Structure formats: C-alpha cells, structure tokens
Amino acid sequence: MPKVKSEKRSEKEEEKKEVKEALKEEKEKSGGGWNGGQLFGSESNENTFQGGGFKDKEKAQETLRLLDGKDTTYQFQIINSMYNRAKVIYKRTTDKDKRKNLEEAIEVFEEWIDDYKKRGRSKESFSYLPLETVVGYKVLAKHFGIEDFGFLEAFKEVDGDLKRLRNKKIPDDSTTWDIHRNRNLKVINTNIDDNYIPLFETDGDLRGLPTKEHVQLIMWGYSHEPTKVKKAMATIDEKIGK
C-alpha cells in the first residue's frame, strides 16, 4: 500500500512553505509581507479571506472571530499561515513597538494552534461531497419530503467552488454559507448520533439507499460514507420507481 503522509508531517511542510512565501513577499517589498499585518497583501476578491491580520493582539483576535464557525481545517490553514508569516516579519523587524505587537499576535495564534493539535480538531470538519453527488440525491430528498434545498442552490451558484462558497452570504444575513452549513450539519449529526439512527435503509424497497436523516446531511453536502453514497446514487431512480 502507498504511504500516506501523516497530519504532523503535512503541517510541517505547510509551515516551511508559508515561511518561504513570507520571505519572498517581503523581499519583493510590495507590502504583501507586512501591509499592516494583512495575510494576502492588497489582493481582495470573492475567493480570498478578508479582514484578518497579525499586526497586533487585537487584529489576531479579530481574525479568530472572523474564522469562528468555518471548517476547522480551513481555520487552521489560515491561522497557521498568519502565524508563520508573522514570525518571519517579527525576526526582520527592528521597531520595538512593532515587535511587541507582533509577539502578542503570534501568542494568540500559537495558543489556538496548540489547542487545535491537542484536541485533534481536524476531525471536527464536515468534508464536502462533490456538487454532482448532492444534485443526484435531490430526487430522493423530495421522495422523503425534504424541502430545504437552499444549500444545494448556493452550491450550484458557485459551481461547487469552496473558496467562493466561503465568502457567499446567505440571503438577508451576514453569515456565509459555510458557517450556516456547519451549524445545520451539527444539529442533524447530533440527532443521528443521539438516537442511533442508521445511515442506510436495511429493508424494504429502499434497502441500500441512505436514510432520510442521512439524505438531510447529503443536502448540506456531507456524508460519513461518501464512497457508498456515490455508489448507491445509481440505484435511486429504480428503487423509488421513477
């Protein structure tokens, strides 16, 4: 079997990459490495994380607040990136006040990263099903009487692009779809766990297909069994008599 990179090793490689990028940005003197502690310099579009930074403790704390509720693995990528870039800038800054502010920001990120690793928070993320899989299960969702297809429509509008989804807001609210998705998935998932609800039908005409509660998860772009779900999708029309 091929060797799989451990999470620890991949995180180390990511840190090296971020440090290298930070050095390159500062060398170019375009403001991208510092720029008031902004992670992505002056770049700003619908695919980038905006509003965060590392110029001082307050900005670092604001960054954590802006990321709260998003996928934990995505939070880690952003925070770890800022953490490593801030360390590089700190080493190359001579101004005492800036060094003090950067040091406090680094401590904020370091505390979050330590907690993330200690608690294994990467497992908290709800990985995304492909758009075509969610679309394919809409007919079964309707069969079960499920009527909420808001996430599916939003997912289709961004063509399944997670970067765009993370910045797309739900109607009449400042909450982005990824945060809204995670909140709803936690409720459904807790119900499944607490009530020992099976993920697949075990008898009757729908045997082998996901249960109603499982389909609710799928309509939010998640499944505990993505491979089985993809395989079962081919039998939906036949089993519901379409």
N, C-alpha and C positions, 0 to 999 in steps of 0.2 A: 504493500500500500504506500502511496506517496506520503511524504512527511508533511504535516500541517503546521504552519507557524503558530507558536503559542501567542496568547494575547500579550504576555510580557515582552516577548521579542518584537512583536509588531509595534508596540508602544515605544520601545527603544528606538526602532528605526524611524518612527514618526518624529520623535524628538530630534534626532540627528538632522532629519530633513527640514524641520522648522528652523533650527539654528542656522543651517546653511542658507535658507531663504532669507532669514533676517539679516544675515551678514551681507548678502547680495544686495538687498534693498537699501541698506544703509550706505553701502559703497557707491551705489548709483546716485545717492543724495537727492532723491526725488521726494523725500518726505514720507515715503511708504514705511520706513522702519520706525519712525517716531510719530510724526504728524499728530501730535497731541495725544499719542497713545492709541491711535486707531489701528485696528488689526489689518485692514486691507487698504490702507492709504486713502487716496481720494476716490478710489473706484466705488461706484454706487449704482446698482441696478437691481432688478427684481430677484436676482439669484444670489445676492450677497447678504450676509448677516450685517445689519446696520445698527448703530447706536452703542456698540460695545467699545471697550478700550482698556488701557492699562496705565494711564498717566499717573494715577494715584489710587488710594484705597477706595474712595467713593466711586470712581469710574469702574473699578474692578467689581465692586459690589453691585453696581447698576447692571453690569454685564451679566452677573449671575441671575439677577432678577429678570432680565430680558430673555434669558435662556430657560428659565424655570418652566417646566411643563412640556418642553420639547423632548424628542427622543434622547435618552441618556447617552447613547453612543455619539450622537451629534453634538451634545453639550460637551462631551469630553474632547472631541476633535477641536472645537473652537477654543475651549479653555486651555487645553494643553498647548495649542498653537500660540495663544497670547502669552502664556506662562514662559515658554521658551524664547519667544521674541523679546519679552520684557527683560529676561535675564541677560540677553545679548546686549541690549541697549544700556542696561544698568552697568555692565562692565566697561562700556565705552563712553559713559557719561561722567564728566568731572564736576558738574554743578552739584553742590551739596544738597540743595533743596530738591532738585530733580531726582537725585539718587535716593533720598529718603522717601519720596513719594512712590518711586518705582519699587523700592524694597517692600513697602507696605502693600502695594498691589500684588507683588509676587507672593507674599504671605497669604493673601486672600485666595489666590488661585491654588497655591500649594496645599492649603487646608482642604479645599474642595477635591482636588485630585487624589489626595491621600484617602479621603473618605470613599471616593468612587472605587478605588482599587481595593480597599479594605473590605468593603461590603459587597464587592462583585456586582456593582450596579449596572454593568453592561447587560446583565441578564434581564433588566427591567424593560428594555426596549421591545417594542412590538414591531418586528421586521415587516416590511411591506411586501404584499403579494403583487405580482405584475398586474397592470391595468387590465389586460385581456382576461385574466382569471376572474377578477371582480365583475367585469362585464358579463362573462359567461355564466355567472351564478345569479344574475338578476332574475331570470325566469323562475328559478327555484325559490328565490326570496319572495316573489309575487305569489307563488303557489302556497307558501307558508303564511301569507297575509302581511308580510313585512312591507311597510310603505315608505320608510325613510331611505331615500337614495341621494341625499344631499352630498355625502362624501364622494360617492361614485361620480356624480355630475362635476364636482370640483376637480376630481382626479382626472376626468376626461378633458376638462378645460385646459389643464396644464400638460396634457399628453403624457401623464404618468411621470412627469419630471419632479422628483422630490425637492430639488432646490427651489423650484418655483412654488411648489405646494407649501413649503415652509414660510413663505412670505405672502401667500394668498390669504386674505382675511375672509371670515365667514360673513354673511350678509348682516348689515346693521350692527356690527361689533368690531372691536379692535383685535379680537382673538384670531390667531392664524389657524388654518385647517389642521396642521399637525398637532397643535396643542388640543384643539377641540376633539380630534380623533383619539388621542391618548386618554382623555378624560372619559369618553364614552366606552372605549375598549376596557378600561379598568373596571367599570361598572358591570359590563357584560361578563367579563372574565371572572370577576368575583362571584357572580351569580352561578356560573358554571362550576366553579371550584367548591363553593359552599354547599351546593345542592347535588353534587356528584352527577352532573348532567353529562351523558356520553357525547362524544363529538360526532359519532356516526350512527345512523339508524342500523339496528341489528335484526329487524324483522319487517315483514310487510313488503309492499310494492317498492318502497323507497330504501330498502336494505342496501347498505354500502354508500349511500349518499350522506352528506353532512346533516346533522340535526338542525332544527330551527335556530337554536341558540348559536350553533356553530356558524350557520349562514349569516346570522347577525354580525358576528365577528368578521366574516368574509366581506360583507358590505362596507365594513370600515377598513378593508384592505389588509386583514390579518388572519392567519390561521396557525394553530400549533402544528398542523400536519400539511404543510404546503405541497409536498410531493403527492400525497394521497389525494388531496383536493384537486390538484391538476389532473390526475389520472381519472378521478371519478366524474369530472366535468363532462366527459364524452358520453356518459350514460344518462344525463339528466333528461333530455327530451324523451327518450324511450321510456324511462321509469315514471314520468309524470303524465305520459300519454299525449305528448304534443305531436 
